[in-house]
Amino acid sequence: MKSTTQILLELWQEGRTRFTNQLPLLTEEALKKRLLPSLNSVGFLISHIGDVELLFIQNVFGVTDVKVIAKTVIAQKDTGEWTNLHELLKYFDFSFNSLKAMVEEQTNADWETNHCHQRIWYKDKS
């Protein structure tokens, strides 16, 4: 029988496939494109997903040693700086792998235990 962690990881990864399957097809030119009426570019959205995943590690799991600058959250709009495909994909992979590693550490009991960290519920790892 699969653990809660295994099930959640599988669901999370499957839910990302419509997006992640497109990443190998991206070009740097495509990073500037926007789907109107949105003001945010493809590059901004990729970076934002990375920012949110890293913030999730901090805010939900209470991990403080993960470095998060969260430029997209700070800027609150697309400033046009998210145009380096290699750097964006590297950041996106880092955020995904960091969050995946944190989720993989959880036991079934962890998913049943709630603690509050800065207004957000998480499992206390200390």
Residue frames as qw, qx, qy, qz and C-alpha x, y, z in Angstrom:
[[0.000, 0.888, 0.459, 0.000, 0.00, 0.00, 0.00],
 [0.395, 0.520, -0.025, 0.757, 1.29, 3.44, -0.90],
 [0.320, -0.413, -0.454, 0.721, 2.02, 5.95, 1.82],
 [0.117, 0.902, 0.342, -0.238, 0.28, 9.31, 1.97],
 [0.191, -0.709, 0.357, 0.577, 3.56, 10.89, 0.91],
 [0.327, -0.031, 0.794, 0.512, 3.82, 8.67, -2.18],
 [0.238, 0.669, 0.698, 0.094, 0.24, 9.41, -3.17],
 [0.000, -0.922, -0.135, 0.364, 0.63, 13.17, -2.72],
 [0.271, -0.526, 0.530, 0.608, 3.90, 13.19, -4.67],
 [0.327, 0.217, 0.817, 0.422, 2.33, 11.30, -7.55],
 [0.159, 0.818, 0.551, -0.044, -0.69, 13.60, -7.65],
 [0.127, -0.858, 0.091, 0.490, 1.48, 16.72, -7.48],
 [0.293, -0.348, 0.655, 0.603, 3.81, 15.53, -10.22],
 [0.296, 0.431, 0.795, 0.307, 0.93, 14.45, -12.46],
 [0.071, 0.886, 0.399, -0.223, -0.76, 17.80, -11.95],
 [0.172, -0.757, 0.277, 0.567, 2.37, 19.57, -13.23],
 [0.597, 0.027, 0.667, 0.445, 2.78, 17.58, -16.45],
 [0.408, 0.805, 0.405, 0.143, 0.73, 19.87, -18.71],
 [0.042, -0.980, 0.172, 0.089, 3.18, 22.60, -17.78],
 [0.493, -0.593, 0.579, 0.265, 6.44, 20.66, -17.43],
 [0.725, 0.266, 0.576, 0.269, 5.94, 18.83, -20.74],
 [0.394, 0.894, 0.170, 0.132, 6.11, 22.22, -22.48],
 [0.375, -0.848, 0.252, 0.276, 9.40, 23.32, -20.91],
 [0.627, -0.179, 0.558, 0.514, 11.70, 21.43, -23.33],
 [0.440, 0.609, 0.531, 0.393, 9.92, 23.17, -26.23],
 [0.105, -0.950, -0.165, 0.244, 10.48, 26.70, -24.89],
 [0.603, 0.410, 0.028, 0.684, 12.74, 29.22, -26.58],
 [0.297, -0.296, -0.276, 0.865, 14.12, 32.43, -25.13],
 [0.133, -0.171, -0.339, -0.916, 11.89, 34.36, -27.53],
 [0.475, -0.474, -0.675, -0.308, 8.82, 32.63, -26.05],
 [0.421, -0.337, -0.580, 0.610, 9.70, 33.85, -22.54],
 [0.004, -0.114, -0.054, 0.992, 8.55, 37.36, -23.46],
 [0.301, -0.318, -0.657, -0.613, 5.14, 36.24, -24.73],
 [0.255, 0.060, 0.572, -0.777, 1.99, 37.04, -22.79],
 [0.046, -0.430, -0.867, -0.249, -1.48, 35.57, -22.95],
 [0.149, -0.208, 0.012, -0.967, -3.69, 38.63, -23.12],
 [0.020, -0.919, -0.018, -0.394, -5.19, 40.21, -21.11],
 [0.789, -0.515, -0.077, 0.325, -2.50, 39.07, -18.65],
 [0.114, 0.954, -0.273, 0.055, 0.40, 41.43, -18.12],
 [0.577, -0.566, 0.585, 0.070, 2.74, 38.62, -17.06],
 [0.503, 0.558, -0.597, -0.281, 5.11, 36.93, -19.49],
 [0.943, 0.000, -0.332, -0.032, 5.90, 33.24, -19.75],
 [0.525, 0.337, -0.526, 0.578, 9.30, 33.94, -18.15],
 [0.286, -0.421, 0.358, -0.783, 7.69, 35.74, -15.22],
 [0.858, -0.217, -0.045, -0.464, 5.27, 32.86, -14.65],
 [0.851, 0.132, -0.461, 0.215, 8.05, 30.24, -14.64],
 [0.269, 0.346, -0.517, 0.735, 9.99, 32.28, -12.11],
 [0.509, -0.377, 0.174, -0.754, 6.85, 32.86, -10.05],
 [0.929, -0.145, -0.281, -0.193, 6.19, 29.13, -9.79],
 [0.678, 0.188, -0.504, 0.501, 9.76, 28.67, -8.53],
 [0.056, -0.405, 0.362, -0.838, 9.33, 31.49, -6.02],
 [0.720, -0.325, 0.006, -0.613, 6.07, 30.04, -4.71],
 [0.909, -0.036, -0.412, 0.044, 7.51, 26.53, -4.36],
 [0.491, 0.221, -0.510, 0.671, 10.44, 27.84, -2.32],
 [0.294, -0.367, 0.247, -0.847, 8.15, 30.03, -0.21],
 [0.853, -0.237, -0.269, -0.380, 5.99, 26.96, 0.37],
 [0.749, 0.055, -0.540, 0.379, 9.03, 25.18, 1.84],
 [0.163, 0.239, -0.430, 0.855, 9.61, 28.08, 4.22],
 [0.419, -0.238, 0.126, -0.867, 6.03, 28.87, 5.16],
 [0.862, -0.153, -0.240, -0.419, 4.44, 25.44, 5.25],
 [0.891, -0.040, -0.393, 0.225, 7.33, 23.25, 6.37],
 [0.467, -0.882, 0.044, 0.045, 9.03, 25.95, 8.44],
 [0.824, 0.015, 0.110, 0.556, 12.42, 25.49, 6.77],
 [0.063, -0.964, -0.010, 0.256, 14.48, 28.66, 7.16],
 [0.453, -0.511, 0.511, 0.523, 17.72, 27.67, 5.44],
 [0.534, 0.472, 0.587, 0.383, 16.23, 27.76, 1.93],
 [0.150, -0.347, 0.097, 0.920, 17.26, 30.95, 0.16],
 [0.266, 0.673, 0.664, 0.190, 14.28, 32.69, -1.42],
 [0.148, -0.139, 0.063, 0.977, 14.47, 36.10, -3.04],
 [0.228, 0.617, 0.746, -0.105, 10.98, 35.85, -4.62],
 [0.128, -0.172, 0.230, 0.949, 11.49, 38.65, -7.11],
 [0.169, -0.370, -0.672, -0.619, 8.11, 38.03, -8.75],
 [0.379, -0.671, -0.622, 0.139, 6.34, 38.37, -5.41],
 [0.336, -0.490, -0.136, 0.793, 8.30, 41.49, -4.50],
 [0.060, -0.043, 0.411, 0.909, 7.76, 43.15, -7.89],
 [0.395, 0.440, 0.640, -0.491, 4.07, 42.11, -8.02],
 [0.626, 0.714, 0.082, -0.303, 4.23, 42.59, -11.79],
 [0.854, 0.227, 0.232, 0.407, 6.31, 41.60, -14.76],
 [0.170, -0.866, 0.180, 0.435, 9.36, 43.87, -14.97],
 [0.693, 0.687, -0.192, -0.105, 10.68, 42.19, -18.11],
 [0.108, -0.724, 0.680, -0.046, 13.77, 40.68, -16.48],
 [0.725, -0.118, 0.667, -0.128, 12.79, 37.00, -16.82],
 [0.669, 0.653, -0.178, -0.307, 14.31, 36.31, -20.25],
 [0.108, 0.559, -0.822, -0.028, 17.22, 33.91, -19.61],
 [0.873, -0.031, -0.313, -0.373, 15.84, 30.45, -20.41],
 [0.653, 0.176, -0.666, 0.315, 18.78, 28.52, -18.95],
 [0.033, 0.211, -0.576, 0.789, 18.65, 30.40, -15.64],
 [0.634, -0.145, 0.068, -0.757, 14.86, 30.12, -15.38],
 [0.876, 0.014, -0.435, -0.207, 14.87, 26.38, -16.00],
 [0.484, 0.200, -0.680, 0.513, 17.71, 25.92, -13.52],
 [0.225, -0.198, 0.432, -0.850, 15.75, 27.90, -10.88],
 [0.775, -0.072, -0.138, -0.612, 12.55, 26.00, -11.67],
 [0.794, 0.084, -0.599, 0.063, 14.35, 22.64, -11.32],
 [0.242, 0.217, -0.646, 0.690, 15.93, 23.77, -8.05],
 [0.455, -0.178, 0.281, -0.826, 12.60, 24.83, -6.58],
 [0.857, -0.015, -0.308, -0.412, 10.87, 21.62, -7.68],
 [0.716, 0.134, -0.639, 0.248, 13.61, 19.35, -6.38],
 [0.043, 0.255, -0.569, 0.781, 13.82, 21.25, -3.10],
 [0.629, -0.140, 0.167, -0.746, 10.09, 20.97, -2.48],
 [0.862, 0.076, -0.448, -0.223, 10.03, 17.35, -3.62],
 [0.488, 0.213, -0.712, 0.457, 12.82, 16.47, -1.18],
 [0.226, -0.201, 0.486, -0.820, 10.92, 18.15, 1.67],
 [0.791, -0.046, -0.068, -0.606, 7.70, 16.30, 0.85],
 [0.777, 0.177, -0.604, -0.001, 9.58, 12.99, 0.60],
 [0.185, 0.275, -0.713, 0.618, 10.78, 13.44, 4.19],
 [0.545, -0.230, 0.216, -0.777, 7.22, 13.41, 5.52],
 [0.004, 0.042, 0.992, -0.115, 5.75, 10.37, 7.21],
 [0.281, -0.524, -0.707, -0.384, 2.07, 9.43, 7.32],
 [0.401, -0.627, -0.513, 0.427, 1.96, 10.81, 10.88],
 [0.239, -0.213, 0.058, 0.946, 3.34, 14.15, 9.66],
 [0.141, -0.286, -0.541, -0.778, 0.33, 14.65, 7.38],
 [0.451, -0.602, -0.649, -0.112, -1.97, 14.17, 10.35],
 [0.478, -0.532, -0.323, 0.620, -0.24, 16.74, 12.58],
 [0.206, 0.830, 0.230, 0.464, -0.95, 20.47, 12.27],
 [0.469, -0.491, -0.196, 0.708, 1.18, 23.28, 13.63],
 [0.246, 0.937, 0.241, 0.048, 0.94, 26.96, 12.87],
 [0.574, -0.219, 0.155, 0.774, 3.88, 28.92, 11.43],
 [0.030, -0.260, 0.162, 0.951, 3.30, 32.58, 10.59],
 [0.564, 0.319, 0.134, -0.750, -0.45, 32.20, 9.89],
 [0.683, 0.319, -0.536, -0.381, 0.10, 29.05, 7.82],
 [0.876, -0.294, 0.319, -0.211, -0.43, 25.46, 8.98],
 [0.566, 0.550, -0.614, 0.001, 2.51, 23.10, 8.60],
 [0.929, -0.271, -0.223, 0.117, 4.21, 20.12, 10.19],
 [0.243, -0.891, 0.376, -0.074, 6.86, 21.24, 12.67],
 [0.863, 0.314, -0.359, 0.169, 10.13, 19.47, 11.77],
 [0.083, 0.647, -0.556, 0.515, 12.03, 20.64, 14.89]]
